[in-house]
Amino acid sequence: MDSKVRERNIARARLKFLESAESPPPLVPENIRDSWQRSKYLGVAISEVVVPYQPDYDRESRLVRAAAPVLDRLEQTLAGSDACVIVTDRNGWVRDRRVGELQLSAHLDRVHLAPGFSYAERFVGTNGIGVALEERRSSVVLGTEHFNERLQRVSCAASPIRNPISGRVAGALNLTCWNGPVSALMAALAREAAGDVERVLYELSTSSERALLEAFRYATHYGDRPVLCLGQDLLLANSAAAVRLTGDDHRLLREAAAELGHAPRARRRVRLTGGQSVLVRCRQVDSPAGIAGYLLDLVFEDAPEDDARSRAGYPGGGRGRGRERGHGPGAAVGGKPCPLPGLVGADPTWNTVSHIAAHCARARVPLLVYGEAGTGKSALARGAHAVTGTATAPVVVDAADPRYGPEAPGAADPSGPGDAPGRGGVSAPGDAADAGGLAHTLRAAPAGPGRALVLRHLDAVAPADAPAVAAALAAAAATGTWVVATLGRASRVPDTLLRCFTEAVTVPPLRHRLADLPALVESLLRRTGAGVECAPDVLPLLRRQDWPGNIRQLAAVLRKAATGRRTYRIEARDLPPSLHTAGHRSLSAWEAAERDTLVEALLAADGNKLLAAQRLGISRTTIYRKMRAYGITLPPRPGPSPAEGPGMPSA
């Protein structure tokens, strides 16, 4: 097919795809079709390039230093040509650019394809860099295949740059030129240049990293047994190990390796977070710079042993934690969901956490629950306690209560819906006026079999009070009380307190379990008692948020939307204005107020920019400019308004 005819057909297919819900036709390459659909789902702009800017970045990073000699060589080769070579990091941030023609350089500046800007697919839609990083393979995007029409004057080919030690994608190398007859060698040149950068990256790696890589290659050359290689800032795993290990498993195995590394051919059985038992054979890897790390051969046991009997009578809350940390209470997780009362979700990580918490509650094993604020750490403890069939609610004590010391935070920060003391739990009695108030409160809490004691914000315990608090927790555990504490991910806690807990789990943040979003939304709305549901266009808006406040923030958004809804269900217009924007730049109070006013006017005008501009007393051009600046996107309307006319770009 003639290239001009092909371009026209692709352009028509793109316009039809944007105007309808149909998938692009087969004449569009498969990777381009997939990227178009992702871009449309994310609400990427089609007529303006709106990308975040990051002026302060490491200009001496290992990737930039490795790419410099390759770019220097290509810059001399491309001098005077209508071609450009670009290097980005693994997130699409442009780190270096060399252009052979001033006119092309000016065009790239206008579309922000320059150092400091991000060309990730979620910001600019289909482009060579974004597709290569999204699909982890080389990509070519020609002219009209770009999602954004302002990029259709150029064609580009990009190839991922992989770290030769870890094998992970470290960035991308992109070649861009004016749209036209593109040489078939363009993609090959991008792959070759990316390979050159990878070779320089290997030369820049440390002797320890190279020693670990050689040991890992040798161990995995024959056979497919699970192998893990651990360095100070490096983790290598073959597929047999990667599919069966989580981030918490890596931590447990690293601790075991540190103990076994000095003993040749040493072996140890380790209980992983999912309940599986694995036999670990560890070998220390040396380098000219000293100890490089450890090589672990793993033998998984699909039928984990049940050592809950040895844990059930645990009297002191984990005084043997040093060598046995990470051994679970004998819970076999498998792939089956573990529903806890009042909680929902089928995400694998959440499923594992639920299993461990439930088995710890049954075996009365002291549990430490990590997680960001709002993830539902205390709710997890309540749900696991309810699984045991007890009729008593957990006693909840918040170490961040200002009564327990002048240095503690001023107020408790709920870590999930219903996490505050007294809501689904029982606040502990006791006078906290004296210096040992927290320990006194813990000792005064009801204790015994069938009871649970939850200490929130363990990091708020004053160091001077740590021994007394640890003794109080150990005394509660000795009576058969299930002891649980919650803790933020980056918090520091005295080892005296950490030794009180045999098990530890990490509750995943909401942004890492978006597959559970529909179930969470339904559950949270059910709590309102009004029989409210969400319109189909609401969930896509919720999915694209980062949710720094996690489930607590989601609950607040839904509660407010349900209260102010205009129909029997929550519509997109009922959501806060901030959820209608795709920008990731921090806004000042004035900018946030302006954005909210603009979104409210657009929603009130049913998306009609002209009408919204008239009501605000500004021009329609200003409306479009502000929408681009704030990344405002609105749900699509059934058709163009007569006042706006056909052919106007939609946000």
N, C-alpha and C positions, 0 to 999 in steps of 0.2 A: 504494500500500500504506500502511496506517495506520502512523504512526511507532512506536507501541508494538509492533505486530506485527513490524515490521521489526527493532526492537531485540532482541526475543526470538529471531528467526531468526538474527540476527548472533551473538548470545550462544551459541546452540546450535552454530552453525557453528564458532565459536572453540573451544569445549570439545572438539568432535569432532576438530578439527585438532590440538589439543594432545595428545590421547590416541592419535592414529594417525599414520601416515606419509602419509596422503592429502592432496592439495592442497585448499585451501578451495573451496567451491562458487562458481559464478558470481554468486550473489546478493551476495557480498562484493565491494565495488569493487576493481578491479584493483590500484590503488596500495596499498590496505590488504592485499590478499592477498600482494603482493610483500614488503611490510614485515613481515607476520607470519612469512613464511618466513625472512627475514633474521634476525629476532629469535629465532626458534626455533633457527636454526643457530648463533647466537652464544651461546645458553644464557642469555638474559635472564630474570631472575626474573619470575614471574607474580603473586605475591601480596604482595611487598614491594618498595618502591622503594629500591634501593641505588645511590647515585650518588656520584661523587667530588666533593670540595669543594676549592675553590681560593680561599681568603680574600684572598690578595695578588694583585690584578690592577690594571691601569692604569685608574683611574677617570676619567682625563682623556684617554683615547684619542680618536682622531678619530671613531670610530664612536659612542662615548658622547656626545661633544660634539654630533655631528650629530643624534643621536636625541633629545637633551634637549628642544629646543623643540617637537618633534612630540609627545613624550610629555606635556609640560606642557599642550598644547592638548587632547589626548585625555583627560587626567586630569580636566580641568574638565568635559568633555563627559560622561564616564562617572561623575561624582560621584554616589554613592548608588545606582548600578546594580549588578547582579550580573555585572559584566564586569571584566576585567583586561587590561592591555596589557603585553607583555614584549618586551624586545630581547635577543638573544643574539649572540655573535660567530659566525664561520664554523664553529667547532668545537662549537657548541651550548652554550657556557658562558653562563649568564644574567648579563647585565651591568646591567640596570635593570628595574624592575617597578613598575607603578602599578595599584592595586586600588581599585575603587569601593565595595566592601562588606567589612566586617570579617569576616563569617562566611566569605566566600570567601577572604579573606587568610589566615585561620587554617587552612583546608583546604590551601591551597597551601603553607603552611609545613610542614604535616605530611608532604606528599609531596615536600618539598624543591624545589619549583619557585620558587626564590628566588635572588637574586644570589649568585654564588660557586659555584653547583652547575651541573653539566652535564646537559643534557637531550638529548644526542646519542642516536641510535637504538640504538647499541651498548650503552648503559647502561640505558635505560628501555624499550626496545622501541618499538612503534608509538605515536607521538604527533605532534601537528601540527608542532612544531619539528623533530624528528628526521627526519620524512618530507620536509619542505620542503628541508632541507639535504642529505639523501641524494639526492633526485631533482632538486634544483636548480629546483624549480617550486612554485607555490602548492599548498597541501594543506589539506584539511578532514578532521578526525578526530572522529567523533561518538560519545560515550558508550561503548557496548559494542565499538566498533571498536578501542579502545585495547588493546594487548597485555597490559598490567599491569592487573589488576582494580581496584587502588586508584585508578586514574585514570578509571574509568568513570563517575564522578559528574559529570564535566565534559565539555564539547565545546570544540574549539579550531579556529582557522583561522590558518595561518601563510603568510607570503610571504617569499621570499629578498630580501635587500637587496644589490644589486650595486654595486660600486665604479664610478662613472660614467666613470672614467678608464681603468681596466684591464679593466672588464667582468667581473671575477671576483666571486664571492659573498663579501661581507664579513660577512654575518650574516643574521639573520632577525627579522622582526617578527611577533609572535604575539598573537592575541586569544583569551582563554579566558573561558568563562561556565559557569554550572551547566547540566547536561544537561537538555534540554527542547526545546520548539519553537525551533529555531535559525533566525534570520532569514537569508534568502538573501543579504542584503547583508553578512553577516559576512565572507565571503571577499573581497568587493569592498572593504570598509573596510580590511582588512589589506593588500591590494595598494596601495590609495591611500596609506595611511600609509607603507608601504615606499617608495613613489615619492617621498613628501615627504622622507624621510630621505636618499634618493639625491640629491635636488636640493641639500640642505644640504651633503652630502658634496662635491658639485661646487664649491660656493661656498667650502668650506674647503680645496680643493686649491690647490697653489702655482701661480704663473704659469708655471713651467716645465712642470708636468704638463699644464696647459691648452694650452700651446703645442704640446706633443707630441701631444695628442689631436686638436687641430685639424689639424695636419699629417698625422696618420695618416688622419683622416676624408677629407681632401681627396685623399690619394694612393689611397685605396681606393674612392672614390665611383664611379669608372668602371673597368670591367675587373676581372679576377680574378687579376692577376699577383701573385706572392708578394711581400709587403711586411712589413718588420720595422721597428719603431720602438723605439729603445733610449735610456733615460734612466738617471740615476744609480741610482734604485731602482724603475724602471718598465720593463716590457717589453710591447709591444703587437705582436700578430701576427695577420694574417688567416688564414683556414682554409687557404689555399693554401700558406702558409709554415709554419703550426703543425704540419701533418701530416708535414712532411719534416725537421723540425729537432728536435734533442735539447738538453738542458741544456748539454752540452759544446760543441755547435755554436754556441749563443748566446755562449759565452765566446770562441770563435774569431772570430766576427763582430764582437763588441764590440771586440776588439783591432784587427781590421782597420779598423773605423770610426774608432777613435781616431787611426789613422795617416792616414786619408784625409779626415777631416772638414774640414780647413782648405783642401782643394783642391776647388774647385767642379767638379761633374760628373766627379769622379775615379772610376776603375774599377780593380778588382783581382780576380784569380781566387783563390779560397780553396778549399782542400781540406778537406772536412768530416770528422768522425770516422768516418763510415760509408764513406769512400772516394770519395764523390761530389764532383765539382767544380762550384762555383757562381760565376757572375760577379756581382760586387757593385758596384752604383753607389750611392755614398754622398752624402748631403746633410746638412749641419749645420743643426740647428734652433735658432734663437735665441729668447730671451724677454726681457722687461724686466729679469729678474734675471741675465741672462748666457746662456751656452750651456746649452740645455735638454737636448740629446741629439742623436741622429742618426737619419735616415730612410734605410733601405736598401731599394733595389729589387733583387730577386734573380732571376737566370736560371739555372735548374738544367740541368745536362748529364747526361742519363741514361746516357751512355757515358763514364765517367770516364777521363781520360788515365792512361797508365801511365808514371809518371816514376821507377819503381823503379831504372831503370838509372843515373839520375843520383844515386841515394842509395846504391846498393850499395857504391860505393867510398868512402863517406864516411869521412874519416880522423880527424876530430877530435871526433866525438861531438856535433855540433850547434853549431858556433861561429856559424853564421848564423841562430840561433834567433830573433833579434829580429823579422825580417820574414817568416820562413817558418814560424813555429811553427804547428802544426796541419796542415801538409801531410802527408798520409799517404804511405805507400810505394807508392801506386798500387793499393791493394786495393779491388776492387769488392765491396761487401758484399752488396747486394741483400737478399732475404728468406730466403736459404737458410741452414740451420743450419751451424755450423762446429764439428763435434765435435773436441775435443782429447783426446788419450789420458789416461785416468784421470779425466776430468771429464764432467759431464752437465749438461743444461739446454737449453731452447729459448726462454727469455725473450728478447724482441727486444733489450733492452739488453745482456744477457749475450752474445747472438749477435754483436752489433756488436763488443763488447770482444774476443771470441774471434777474430773475423776480423782485427781490427787487430793483435792480438798475434801471430797466426800469420804474417801478412805481414811484420811487423817482424822476426820470427825468420828468415824466409827471406831478407830483404833486408839483414839485419844492421844494422837501424836501432835506435839506442839508444832504450829505452823506459822511461818512468816510470809506474809503476802506483800509482794512488791507491786508497784504500778504507779502510773501518773494519776494526778488528781482527777477525780470524776470517772474513773474506769469501773467503779463498783467493787472495791476491795472488801469493804465491810458487808456489802450485800452478798458477796460470795461466801463470807463466813457464816452469815445468817442462813443462807440457803443450804450450805453443807451441814450445819447444825440441825436444821429441820429434817434432813434426810435420815438422821438417826432415830426419828420417831419420838423424840422427847417433846413434852408439852411446855417446857420452860423456854423463854426467850433468852438469847445471850445477854450477858451483862456487858455494856459498852462503856469504856472509860477512855476519855480523850486526853492524852498527855499534853496537847496544845492548849488545854483550858488555862486561861490566865491565872487561875487560883493556884496552879501548881508551880509557880515560880516566876519571878520578874523577867527572866530571860526567855521564857517560852513565847511563841507567837501570840498575838493578841486575840485570835479567834480561830476556831476550828474551820477547816476547809473541807466540806463534805466530799467524799471520794466517789460518790455515785448517788443515784436517786434513792432517797430513803436512807442515806448513810448517817444522818445526824443522830446522836444519842437520843433515845426515847422514841424513835420512829422505827418500829419493827424490832427494837431491842429495849433493854432495861438500863437506864442510867444507874451507875453504881452509887451507893450511899457513902457517907463519910464527910468529915469536915477536913477541908484541905488547907486550913489556915496555917498550920505549922509547916516547918521546913520539909518534913518527910511526908507531906500531904498525899502525894501520889501513891507511895508505897502503902500508906495507911488505908487509902481508898481501895487499893487492890486486895489487901488482906481482909477488909470488911465486906467484900463482895460475897454473895452466896456461892458456896463451893460444894463439890462432891460429884459423884457419877450422874451423868445426864445434864450437867451444867456446862456452860461455855463462857469464857471470859475473853473479851476482845479489847485489846489495847490499841487505840488508833494513834497515828503519828508517833511511832516509836522514836523517831529522830528528835522529837521535842523533849525527850527526857534529859534533864540536866546531867552532865557527866558526874557531878558530885552525888547525885541521887541514884546512879546506875546500879551500884551494888545492892542497895536496899530494894530497888524495883526488881532486880533479878531474883533476889531471895523471895520476894512476894510471889513472883510468877512461878518459881520452882515449888513453893509451898502449895500453890493452887493446883499445879500439875500433879503433885503427890497425892492429892485427895481424889483424883480421877476427873478433875475439871479439864475440859479441852481448852487449851490456851492458844490464842491467835493474836498476832500483832500485824499492823499494816505500816507500810513504809514506802516513801517515794523512791524512784529509781536511783537518783543521784545523791541520796542522803548518806551521811556518815553516822555510824552508831558504834558506841563502845563495844569491844569484843565481849565484855562481861554480859551484855544483853543478847548479843548474837548467839552465844553458847546456850541460851535458853531454848532454842528452837532446833528441832531435828530436821524439819523439812522446810523448803522455800519454793514458792511458785511466783511467777510474774503474770499479772493480768494484762492481756494485750490492750493497747489503746484502740479507740474506736476506728481510727484511720487504717489500722491493720486488720480489721475484721468487718469491712464494709459489706461482705456477703451476708452478714447477719442484720444489715440495716433494715430490710423490710420487716423481719420478725421483731426487732427492737422497736421500730416505729409503731407497729400494731400493738405490742405490749404496753408501751408508754401511753398510747392513746386510750387503751382500754382502762387505764387507771383514772382517766378523767371522768369515766362513768357517763359520758354523754353520747356514746355510740358513734363517735366521730371517725371518719376514715379520710385517707388522702387521695387527691386526684392523681391520675397517672403521671402528670408532668412535675409532681413535687419530688418524687424520689430521685430523679436525675440531678435536681438542684442540691439535694441533701448529700448525694454521693460525691460530688466534686469538692466538698468542703474538707478542710483539714481537721476540724473539730478539736482545737487545743483543749477545750474543756471536757471533751469526751462525752460519755453518756449523760452526765449531769447537764451539760450545755445543750445537748439534743433534747432532753426532757423539757428544759426551760423554753426552747424555741417552739416545740410542739404545743406546750401548755399555753403559751401566749397566742400562737396561731389559732388554736382551738377556741380560745376565749373571744378573739376578734374576728372570727370567720364570718363571711357574708352569706354562705349557703350551708347546706347540710354536711358538706365536707370541706376539708382544708384545700384551698386552691393555692397556686403559686403566688398569687397576689397577696395572700395572707401571711407569707413569710417575711421576716425582717428584710429591710433593704440591703443589708450587708450580704445576704445569701444570693443576691442577684448579680453579684460582681465576681469577676474572675481574676482580679488583680491581687498580687501578693505583696504590694508595697505598703508599708505602715503609713497610715494617714493621720494627719493632725486632727484635732477636734473640729476645726473649721472645715477641713476637707471632708471629714466624715459626715458632718451636718449637711454640707452641700450635696454630697452623694446621695444621702438618704432623701433629701428634698427632691432631687431629680428623679430617683426611682419611684417615689410615691406619686409624683406628677405623671410619670409615664404609665404607671399601673392604673391611676385614676382615669387616664385618657385611653385606656385599653391598648397601649403601645403606640398610639398615634403621635408621632414626633411633632408634627405641626401644631396639633391641638395642645400638647403639653408645653410647647414653646410659647404659645399665645397666653396660656394661663400663667406661666412664670414670667412673662414679659421679656423674653429673650428670643434670639433668632434660632431658626431650626439648625443653622450651621453650628451655633454654639452647643445645641443639644447633642449633635453628632460628635463634636469635639470632646465634650465632657464625658460622653458615653465611652469613647475610645480611651480617654485618660484614666477613667476609673474601672475599665473593663466590664461595663454594665451589659448584661445579657438579659433578655426578656423571653418568656415563653412565646412560641410562634402563634400568630393570629390566623384565623381561617382564611383571610384574604386581605389585600391592600385596601386601605381606606380611600374613598374618593378624594378626600382632602389631601391625601399624600400622593396618590397617583401610583400607577404600576412602575416597576423597575427600580424603586428606591431600595437601597441596601437595608437589610434587616439586621438588628443587633443580635 
